[in-house]
Amino acid sequence: MPQKNKRRKIDWGQIIGAIIFIALFLVLIYLGINSEENRQFDSSFFEDIGKVMQE
């Protein structure tokens, strides 16, 4: 006889791990957007790439 689909038990470890991962990812995005040093680094990085592409 075919077995009925049993509901899987919730694995709280995976849920907590996913929440922590998403939170860390959002914090890194927030720091990347609002950090003055990162803006200067990004702008000089893209300027250097632009110079290389023009040559």
Secondary structure as GFF3:
##gff-version 3
##sequence-region A 1 55
A	DSSP	alpha_helix	12	34	.	.	.	ID=ss1
A	DSSP	alpha_helix	36	54	.	.	.	ID=ss2
###
